Amino acid sequence: MDDTNGTPTPSTAPSRPSHSSLPFREDCWSEDATSTLIEAWGDRYVELNRGNLRQKHWQEVADAVNARHGHVKKARRTDVQCKNRIDTLKKKYKIEKARVSESNGSFISQWPFYARLDSLIGNSLPAKKPSPVPAPALHHRKTPPALPLSSPVPVAPRSATVKRPAPATLPIAVDDSYFRRNFSAFAAAAAAAEDSESSRSRSSTTGSRRRDGDQEGDREGCRELAQAITRFGEIYERLEGARQRQMVELEKQRMQFAKDLEVQRMQLFMDTQLQLEKIKRAKRSNGADSYS
């Protein structure tokens, strides 16, 4: 480090690791993007009377953030990322709020989003119930043994001069550090409950999206099956029509062949009869010539 100006020299200045295997979070939020997110979420939170936002509202919040800061693909945010970021900001606000409350006004939060979140959710946080004051003296006090019923207790006669002693009051010591410890424990428990609630909401959102994706896949599969059956029916109809036409054509050819065969048979029969008739006539004419 340079002693003159207090700045690190180039040889000792920390450099950003350039190894590609190191993890890099793409969901880092800049201060401007976080401010836009709080503004978009706060408007809808107030419109819903400080109720929970639905999925369409979170999508509107994501669209508002992307409209200002989503010019780069890596900087675009989804509705789930916006909801997780708001949950993280709520946890940070609760921690800051606890520090301010414990300091009795002496601590002022330097977090830039504290004032805006305090105006939105400051009055909606559940009030912490104070724990009962411990009374060590009462717990360690021994109960006097009961008097036996067989021996009667003597009762002194009433007198105007005798006064009953006033009941003794037990001093109870109250330590302020006990309240501070309990308050810190309550704040940690509230943060843990918020973590579990946000994880359950994320798991339920993921499960619903997975179920929606499965249902969409089933519907897509049914549509493809119906289209395949329709195409198979059309192909079968075309093949059946071609087969019927081929059978009709073959039947026509068979009938034509049978007709031609019958004609040829009749022609051959007639030619044979004519030849026989000519032979008979020739024999008759030869016999007549021989007799003469």
C-alpha positions as CSV (number, residue, x, y, z in Angstrom):
1,M,0.0,0.0,0.0
2,D,1.2,3.5,-0.8
3,D,1.8,5.5,2.4
4,T,1.3,8.9,0.7
5,N,-2.3,8.6,-0.4
6,G,-3.4,5.3,1.3
7,T,-4.3,3.6,-2.0
8,P,-3.2,0.1,-2.8
9,T,-0.3,-0.2,-5.3
10,P,-0.9,-2.2,-8.5
11,S,1.2,-5.1,-7.1
12,T,-1.0,-5.4,-3.9
13,A,-4.4,-4.3,-5.3
14,P,-7.0,-7.1,-5.2
15,S,-7.9,-8.3,-8.7
16,R,-11.1,-10.0,-9.7
17,P,-10.5,-13.7,-10.4
18,S,-10.9,-14.6,-14.0
19,H,-11.3,-18.4,-13.6
20,S,-14.3,-19.5,-15.5
21,S,-15.2,-22.2,-13.0
22,L,-15.9,-19.8,-10.2
23,P,-19.7,-19.3,-9.5
24,F,-21.3,-16.1,-10.6
25,R,-24.8,-15.0,-9.5
26,E,-26.9,-13.6,-12.3
27,D,-29.6,-12.4,-9.9
28,C,-27.6,-9.6,-8.4
29,W,-29.8,-6.5,-8.1
30,S,-28.4,-3.0,-8.5
31,E,-29.6,-0.1,-6.3
32,D,-31.6,1.5,-9.2
33,A,-33.3,-1.8,-10.1
34,T,-34.1,-2.4,-6.4
35,S,-35.6,1.1,-6.1
36,T,-37.8,0.5,-9.2
37,L,-38.8,-2.9,-7.8
38,I,-39.9,-1.4,-4.5
39,E,-41.8,1.4,-6.3
40,A,-43.7,-1.0,-8.5
41,W,-44.4,-3.5,-5.7
42,G,-45.4,-0.8,-3.3
43,D,-48.0,0.7,-5.7
44,R,-49.8,-2.7,-6.1
45,Y,-49.3,-3.5,-2.4
46,V,-51.2,-0.3,-1.5
47,E,-53.9,-0.9,-4.1
48,L,-54.6,-4.3,-2.6
49,N,-55.0,-2.8,0.9
50,R,-51.6,-4.2,1.9
51,G,-52.6,-7.7,0.9
52,N,-50.6,-10.4,-0.8
53,L,-49.8,-10.0,-4.5
54,R,-51.0,-12.7,-6.9
55,Q,-49.0,-14.1,-9.8
56,K,-50.4,-11.6,-12.3
57,H,-49.4,-8.7,-10.0
58,W,-45.8,-10.1,-9.7
59,Q,-45.7,-10.4,-13.5
60,E,-46.7,-6.7,-13.8
61,V,-43.9,-5.8,-11.3
62,A,-41.4,-7.8,-13.3
63,D,-42.5,-6.1,-16.5
64,A,-42.1,-2.7,-14.9
65,V,-38.6,-3.5,-13.7
66,N,-37.6,-4.9,-17.2
67,A,-39.0,-1.9,-18.9
68,R,-36.4,0.3,-17.2
69,H,-33.5,-2.0,-16.5
70,G,-34.0,-5.1,-18.7
71,H,-32.2,-3.9,-21.9
72,V,-29.6,-6.6,-21.4
73,K,-30.7,-10.2,-21.3
74,K,-28.9,-11.0,-18.1
75,A,-30.6,-8.0,-16.4
76,R,-34.1,-9.2,-17.1
77,R,-36.1,-10.4,-14.1
78,T,-38.9,-12.9,-13.7
79,D,-41.8,-12.7,-11.4
80,V,-40.3,-15.3,-9.0
81,Q,-37.0,-13.4,-8.8
82,C,-38.9,-10.2,-8.0
83,K,-40.9,-12.0,-5.2
84,N,-37.7,-13.5,-3.7
85,R,-36.0,-10.0,-3.8
86,I,-38.9,-8.5,-1.9
87,D,-38.8,-11.3,0.7
88,T,-35.1,-10.6,1.1
89,L,-35.7,-6.8,1.5
90,K,-38.4,-7.5,4.1
91,K,-35.9,-9.6,6.2
92,K,-33.3,-6.8,5.9
93,Y,-35.9,-4.3,7.0
94,K,-36.9,-6.3,10.1
95,I,-33.3,-6.5,11.2
96,E,-32.9,-2.7,10.7
97,K,-36.2,-2.1,12.5
98,A,-35.0,-4.2,15.4
99,R,-31.8,-2.3,15.7
100,V,-33.6,1.0,15.7
101,S,-36.1,-0.2,18.3
102,E,-33.4,-1.5,20.6
103,S,-31.4,1.8,20.5
104,N,-34.5,3.8,21.6
105,G,-34.0,6.2,18.8
106,S,-30.2,6.7,19.1
107,F,-29.5,4.6,16.1
108,I,-30.5,5.8,12.6
109,S,-30.5,3.3,9.8
110,Q,-28.3,4.2,6.8
111,W,-29.9,1.6,4.6
112,P,-31.3,3.6,1.5
113,F,-34.5,1.5,1.3
114,Y,-35.4,1.7,5.0
115,A,-37.6,4.8,4.9
116,R,-39.7,3.5,1.9
117,L,-40.2,0.1,3.4
118,D,-41.0,1.6,6.8
119,S,-43.8,3.6,5.2
120,L,-45.2,0.5,3.5
121,I,-44.9,-2.3,6.0
122,G,-43.8,-0.5,9.2
123,N,-47.4,-0.5,10.6
124,S,-48.3,-4.0,9.3
125,L,-45.6,-5.9,11.3
126,P,-47.1,-7.8,14.3
127,A,-46.2,-6.3,17.7
128,K,-43.8,-8.3,19.8
129,K,-45.4,-9.4,23.1
130,P,-43.2,-8.8,26.1
131,S,-42.1,-11.9,27.9
132,P,-43.3,-12.3,31.5
133,V,-41.0,-10.8,34.2
134,P,-39.1,-13.6,35.9
135,A,-39.4,-13.7,39.7
136,P,-36.4,-15.7,41.0
137,A,-37.3,-14.9,44.6
138,L,-40.8,-16.4,44.1
139,H,-39.5,-19.5,42.4
140,H,-36.9,-20.2,45.1
141,R,-39.3,-19.4,47.9
142,K,-40.2,-22.5,49.9
143,T,-43.8,-23.3,50.8
144,P,-44.3,-23.5,54.5
145,P,-45.5,-26.9,55.8
146,A,-49.1,-27.3,56.5
147,L,-50.2,-27.3,60.1
148,P,-51.7,-30.6,61.4
149,L,-55.4,-30.6,61.9
150,S,-55.2,-32.4,65.3
151,S,-53.5,-29.5,67.1
152,P,-55.7,-26.4,67.1
153,V,-54.1,-23.1,66.4
154,P,-54.5,-20.7,69.3
155,V,-56.2,-17.5,68.4
156,A,-55.3,-14.3,70.3
157,P,-58.1,-12.1,71.5
158,R,-58.9,-9.0,69.6
159,S,-57.6,-5.8,71.0
160,A,-57.9,-2.2,69.9
161,T,-54.2,-1.6,70.5
162,V,-52.9,-4.6,68.6
163,K,-52.4,-3.9,64.9
164,R,-51.8,-6.5,62.3
165,P,-48.4,-6.3,60.5
166,A,-48.5,-5.1,56.9
167,P,-47.7,-7.9,54.4
168,A,-44.1,-7.9,53.4
169,T,-43.4,-7.1,49.7
170,L,-40.7,-9.0,47.9
171,P,-38.3,-6.9,45.9
172,I,-38.1,-8.0,42.2
173,A,-34.9,-7.1,40.3
174,V,-35.5,-6.3,36.7
175,D,-32.5,-6.4,34.3
176,D,-32.7,-4.5,31.0
177,S,-30.4,-6.9,29.4
178,Y,-33.0,-9.6,29.7
179,F,-35.4,-7.7,27.5
180,R,-32.7,-7.0,25.0
181,R,-31.8,-10.6,24.8
182,N,-35.5,-11.7,24.5
183,F,-36.1,-9.1,21.8
184,S,-33.1,-10.3,19.8
185,A,-34.3,-13.8,20.1
186,F,-37.8,-12.8,19.0
187,A,-36.3,-11.0,16.0
188,A,-34.2,-14.0,15.0
189,A,-37.3,-16.3,15.4
190,A,-39.3,-14.0,13.2
191,A,-36.6,-13.9,10.6
192,A,-36.4,-17.8,10.6
193,A,-40.2,-18.0,10.3
194,E,-40.1,-15.6,7.4
195,D,-37.4,-17.7,5.7
196,S,-39.5,-20.9,6.1
197,E,-42.6,-19.1,4.8
198,S,-40.8,-17.7,1.8
199,S,-39.2,-21.2,1.1
200,R,-42.7,-22.8,1.3
201,S,-44.2,-20.2,-1.0
202,R,-41.3,-20.7,-3.5
203,S,-41.8,-24.5,-3.3
204,S,-45.6,-24.2,-3.8
205,T,-45.0,-21.9,-6.7
206,T,-42.5,-24.3,-8.3
207,G,-44.9,-27.2,-7.6
208,S,-47.8,-25.4,-9.2
209,R,-45.7,-24.5,-12.2
210,R,-44.5,-28.1,-12.5
211,R,-48.1,-29.3,-12.3
212,D,-49.2,-26.8,-14.9
213,G,-46.3,-27.9,-17.2
214,D,-47.3,-31.6,-16.7
215,Q,-50.9,-30.8,-17.6
216,E,-49.8,-28.8,-20.6
217,G,-47.6,-31.7,-21.7
218,D,-50.5,-34.1,-21.3
219,R,-52.7,-31.9,-23.4
220,E,-50.0,-31.5,-26.1
221,G,-49.6,-35.3,-26.2
222,C,-53.3,-35.8,-26.6
223,R,-53.4,-33.4,-29.4
224,E,-50.5,-35.1,-31.2
225,L,-52.2,-38.5,-30.7
226,A,-55.5,-37.2,-32.1
227,Q,-53.6,-35.7,-35.1
228,A,-51.8,-39.0,-35.7
229,I,-55.1,-41.0,-35.6
230,T,-56.7,-38.5,-38.0
231,R,-53.8,-38.9,-40.4
232,F,-53.9,-42.7,-40.1
233,G,-57.7,-42.6,-40.9
234,E,-57.1,-40.5,-44.0
235,I,-54.3,-42.8,-45.2
236,Y,-56.5,-45.9,-44.6
237,E,-59.4,-44.3,-46.5
238,R,-57.3,-43.5,-49.5
239,L,-55.9,-47.0,-49.6
240,E,-59.3,-48.6,-49.2
241,G,-60.6,-46.4,-52.1
242,A,-57.7,-47.4,-54.3
243,R,-58.3,-51.1,-53.5
244,Q,-62.0,-50.8,-54.3
245,R,-61.2,-49.1,-57.6
246,Q,-58.6,-51.8,-58.4
247,M,-61.1,-54.6,-57.7
248,V,-63.7,-52.9,-60.0
249,E,-61.1,-52.6,-62.8
250,L,-60.0,-56.2,-62.4
251,E,-63.7,-57.3,-62.5
252,K,-64.2,-55.4,-65.7
253,Q,-61.1,-56.9,-67.3
254,R,-62.3,-60.4,-66.2
255,M,-65.7,-59.9,-67.8
256,Q,-64.2,-58.6,-71.0
257,F,-61.8,-61.5,-71.1
258,A,-64.6,-64.0,-70.6
259,K,-66.6,-62.3,-73.3
260,D,-63.8,-62.4,-75.7
261,L,-63.1,-66.1,-74.9
262,E,-66.8,-66.9,-75.5
263,V,-66.7,-65.1,-78.9
264,Q,-63.6,-67.0,-79.9
265,R,-65.1,-70.3,-78.8
266,M,-68.3,-69.6,-80.9
267,Q,-66.2,-68.5,-83.9
268,L,-64.1,-71.7,-83.6
269,F,-67.3,-73.8,-83.3
270,M,-68.8,-72.2,-86.4
271,D,-65.6,-72.6,-88.4
272,T,-65.5,-76.2,-87.4
273,Q,-69.1,-76.8,-88.4
274,L,-68.5,-75.1,-91.8
275,Q,-65.4,-77.4,-92.4
276,L,-67.4,-80.5,-91.6
277,E,-70.3,-79.4,-93.9
278,K,-67.8,-78.8,-96.7
279,I,-66.3,-82.3,-96.2
280,K,-69.7,-83.9,-96.2
281,R,-70.6,-82.1,-99.4
282,A,-67.4,-83.1,-101.0
283,K,-68.0,-86.8,-100.1
284,R,-71.5,-86.7,-101.5
285,S,-70.4,-85.1,-104.7
286,N,-67.6,-87.8,-105.1
287,G,-70.1,-90.6,-104.5
288,A,-72.5,-89.3,-107.1
289,D,-69.8,-89.1,-109.7
290,S,-68.7,-92.7,-109.1
291,Y,-72.2,-94.1,-109.6
292,S,-72.7,-92.3,-112.8
